[in-house]
Amino acid sequence: MADTPRVLRITFQFHVNRKLGRNIAYSKVERAVGMIKNRVLELTPGVFPWAETVRIRTEWLYDWQDDWIEEAMPSNEFNTLPPSDEPEA
């Protein structure tokens, strides 16, 4: 288990109302993101002392289409666990 890569991912999405007709200056977005990044970096050593590194991803996008689907695939010998004699927890 110790050799298994472990990653904690926390995602925040800030949505702007579609009907808000004002332009948001990118410099304001950059400043806000910088403030959030700084707070996360300040908090991390105290709340997650096991972390060796922190990767911060920033995206600013016009989300015109973002469709996600998840479909169950038909069961077969490769994707189905064998029956177990142990009771489920």
Summary of the structure (lengths in Angstrom):
residues: 89
radius of gyration: 21.0
end to end distance: 21.2
largest distance: 61.3
contacts: 71
relative contact order: 0.08
helix: 25%
strand: 0%
